[in-house]
């Protein structure tokens, strides 16, 4: 019996027209689709009239689910992995499963597709020839040490941040004497209400004095 395979399938970060034909083909042919949230992926599948079995695979169950999934793929099943938006394993579940499949000799493929930080970096107006992608900073332990190290990097730095902590991040940047450093804050990328703010860190704080932050942000910060 031949082994199955795991396909990592990026999904649109907002605009459903950004799905690729190949992604739809893989989803239609999968024996089972692993989804960070079955409701979100279910809505996507219904939009494109795809009827395939779904199973939840997220941060709270991935450790205990990995071994069984690998065994099922080894038995010949073809699985597809989706996160809620963008490319799985980029600040989303996926790494543990990919590693386990690789170690088990299972074929793993990743389709090219949507990732929020790439368009944010490109439209920021900041240098994008060399950059460092941090994803989400730790909420508490190790946060300040990590942030200070990143602020010494000469490359453009890209973060993900929630609307509840974006003001905290901006105030931390001011604390570390980065108030005049250039920054771009991107939210709702590819969606109807896409918004991109460009200016200094101080400008960004003033911006949010007048307008409460909403939605998850991609933060692009000029290097040291």
C-alpha positions as CSV (number, residue, x, y, z in Angstrom):
1,X,0.0,0.0,0.0
2,X,1.4,3.4,-1.0
3,X,1.7,6.2,1.5
4,X,-0.7,9.2,1.4
5,X,0.5,12.8,1.6
6,X,-0.1,16.0,3.4
7,X,-0.7,19.2,1.5
8,X,-0.5,22.6,3.2
9,X,-3.1,24.8,1.6
10,X,-3.0,28.6,2.0
11,X,-6.5,30.2,2.1
12,X,-7.4,33.8,1.4
13,X,-6.7,36.4,4.2
14,X,-9.8,38.3,3.2
15,X,-10.8,38.4,-0.4
16,X,-12.1,34.9,-1.5
17,X,-11.1,35.7,-5.1
18,X,-7.4,35.2,-4.0
19,X,-7.9,31.4,-3.7
20,X,-5.9,29.6,-6.4
21,X,-7.2,27.0,-8.8
22,X,-4.6,24.5,-7.5
23,X,-5.7,25.1,-3.9
24,X,-9.3,24.3,-4.9
25,X,-8.2,21.2,-6.7
26,X,-6.3,19.9,-3.7
27,X,-9.2,20.6,-1.4
28,X,-11.6,18.8,-3.7
29,X,-9.4,15.7,-3.9
30,X,-8.4,15.4,-0.2
31,X,-9.7,12.5,1.8
32,X,-9.9,14.7,4.8
33,X,-9.3,18.4,5.5
34,X,-7.7,19.5,8.8
35,X,-9.0,22.9,9.8
36,X,-7.9,25.4,12.5
37,X,-11.7,26.2,12.8
38,X,-14.1,23.9,11.0
39,X,-16.7,26.7,10.9
40,X,-14.4,29.1,9.0
41,X,-13.0,26.5,6.6
42,X,-16.5,25.1,6.2
43,X,-17.8,28.4,5.0
44,X,-14.9,28.6,2.5
45,X,-15.7,25.1,1.2
46,X,-19.4,25.8,0.9
47,X,-18.6,29.0,-1.0
48,X,-16.7,26.9,-3.6
49,X,-19.2,24.0,-3.5
50,X,-16.6,21.6,-2.0
51,X,-18.0,18.7,0.1
52,X,-15.2,17.0,1.9
53,X,-14.9,15.7,5.5
54,X,-13.5,18.2,8.0
55,X,-11.6,17.7,11.3
56,X,-10.5,20.3,13.8
57,X,-6.7,20.7,14.2
58,X,-5.7,23.7,16.3
59,X,-3.4,24.8,19.1
60,X,-5.3,23.1,21.8
61,X,-5.4,19.6,20.2
62,X,-2.4,19.4,17.8
63,X,0.0,17.7,20.3
64,X,-2.3,14.8,21.0
65,X,-3.7,14.5,17.4
66,X,-0.4,14.5,15.5
67,X,0.5,10.8,15.9
68,X,-2.9,9.5,14.8
69,X,-3.0,11.7,11.8
70,X,0.5,10.6,10.6
71,X,-0.6,7.0,10.9
72,X,-3.7,7.6,8.8
73,X,-1.6,9.4,6.1
74,X,0.8,6.4,6.2
75,X,-2.1,4.1,5.6
76,X,-2.8,5.9,2.3
77,X,-5.0,8.8,3.1
78,X,-4.4,12.2,1.5
79,X,-4.9,15.1,4.0
80,X,-5.0,18.8,3.4
81,X,-4.3,21.3,6.2
82,X,-5.9,24.8,6.4
83,X,-5.7,27.6,8.9
84,X,-8.4,30.2,9.3
85,X,-6.6,32.5,6.8
86,X,-3.2,32.6,5.1
87,X,-0.6,29.9,5.1
88,X,-0.7,27.2,7.9
89,X,2.3,27.1,10.3
90,X,3.0,30.8,9.9
91,X,1.9,32.0,13.4
92,X,-0.7,29.2,13.1
93,X,-0.8,25.4,13.8
94,X,1.1,23.2,11.4
95,X,4.7,22.9,12.3
96,X,4.3,19.9,14.6
97,X,2.4,18.0,12.0
98,X,4.8,18.8,9.2
99,X,7.8,17.8,11.4
100,X,6.1,14.5,12.3
101,X,5.2,13.7,8.7
102,X,8.8,14.4,7.6
103,X,10.2,12.2,10.3
104,X,7.8,9.4,9.3
105,X,8.8,9.6,5.6
106,X,5.5,11.0,4.5
107,X,5.4,13.3,1.5
108,X,4.6,16.9,2.4
109,X,3.8,19.7,-0.1
110,X,3.0,23.3,0.5
111,X,1.1,25.3,-2.1
112,X,2.1,29.0,-2.6
113,X,-0.5,31.4,-1.5
114,X,-1.7,34.1,0.8
115,X,0.3,35.3,3.9
116,X,-0.6,38.6,5.5
117,X,2.9,39.8,6.3
118,X,4.1,39.8,2.7
119,X,1.7,42.3,1.2
120,X,2.0,44.4,4.4
121,X,5.8,44.6,4.0
122,X,5.6,45.4,0.3
123,X,3.1,48.3,0.7
124,X,4.7,49.7,3.9
125,X,7.1,51.9,2.0
126,X,9.9,50.5,4.2
127,X,12.9,48.5,2.9
128,X,11.9,44.9,2.1
129,X,15.1,43.5,0.6
130,X,16.1,42.3,4.1
131,X,13.6,41.8,6.9
132,X,12.9,39.8,10.0
133,X,9.5,38.2,10.6
134,X,8.7,38.0,14.4
135,X,5.0,37.1,14.3
136,X,3.4,37.6,17.7
137,X,5.6,38.8,20.5
138,X,5.3,36.9,23.8
139,X,2.5,38.4,25.9
140,X,4.5,38.4,29.2
141,X,7.6,36.3,29.8
142,X,10.5,37.3,27.6
143,X,8.6,40.0,25.8
144,X,10.8,43.0,26.8
145,X,14.1,41.1,26.1
146,X,12.8,40.0,22.7
147,X,11.6,43.4,21.7
148,X,14.8,45.2,22.8
149,X,16.9,42.7,20.6
150,X,14.6,43.3,17.6
151,X,14.9,47.0,18.0
152,X,18.7,46.8,17.6
153,X,18.3,44.9,14.2
154,X,19.1,47.0,11.1
155,X,16.5,45.0,9.1
156,X,12.9,45.9,8.8
157,X,10.9,44.1,11.5
158,X,7.4,42.6,10.9
159,X,5.1,41.8,13.8
160,X,1.5,40.5,14.2
161,X,-0.5,42.2,16.9
162,X,-4.0,42.1,18.2
163,X,-6.2,45.3,18.6
164,X,-6.1,44.8,22.3
165,X,-2.3,45.1,22.5
166,X,-1.4,47.4,19.6
167,X,-1.4,50.5,21.9
168,X,0.8,48.6,24.4
169,X,3.3,47.8,21.6
170,X,3.4,51.4,20.4
171,X,4.0,52.7,24.0
172,X,6.8,50.1,24.4
173,X,8.4,51.5,21.3
174,X,8.3,55.0,22.7
175,X,9.7,53.7,26.0
176,X,12.7,52.4,24.0
177,X,13.2,55.7,22.3
178,X,11.7,54.7,18.9
179,X,9.0,57.4,18.8
180,X,10.3,58.8,15.6
181,X,11.0,55.5,13.9
182,X,8.9,54.9,10.7
183,X,6.1,52.4,11.0
184,X,3.3,51.0,8.9
185,X,0.2,49.5,10.5
186,X,-1.9,47.3,8.2
187,X,-5.4,45.8,8.9
188,X,-8.2,44.1,6.9
189,X,-5.8,43.5,4.0
190,X,-7.5,42.6,0.8
191,X,-10.9,43.3,2.4
192,X,-13.5,46.0,1.7
193,X,-12.2,48.2,4.7
194,X,-8.5,47.7,4.2
195,X,-6.5,50.3,6.1
196,X,-2.8,51.1,6.0
197,X,-1.4,53.7,8.3
198,X,2.1,55.0,7.6
199,X,4.1,57.5,9.7
200,X,6.1,57.5,12.9
201,X,5.4,55.6,16.1
202,X,4.3,58.9,17.7
203,X,2.0,59.6,14.7
204,X,0.4,56.1,15.1
205,X,-0.3,56.8,18.8
206,X,-2.0,60.1,17.9
207,X,-4.0,58.2,15.1
208,X,-5.4,55.9,17.7
209,X,-6.3,58.7,20.0
210,X,-8.9,59.6,17.4
211,X,-9.8,56.1,16.2
212,X,-10.0,53.0,18.3
213,X,-7.9,50.0,16.9
214,X,-10.0,47.2,15.3
215,X,-8.9,43.9,13.8
216,X,-5.6,42.2,13.8
217,X,-2.6,44.2,12.7
218,X,0.5,43.6,10.7
219,X,3.1,46.0,12.1
220,X,6.0,46.9,9.8
221,X,8.8,48.8,11.7
222,X,11.9,50.4,10.2
223,X,15.2,48.8,11.2
224,X,17.7,50.5,13.6
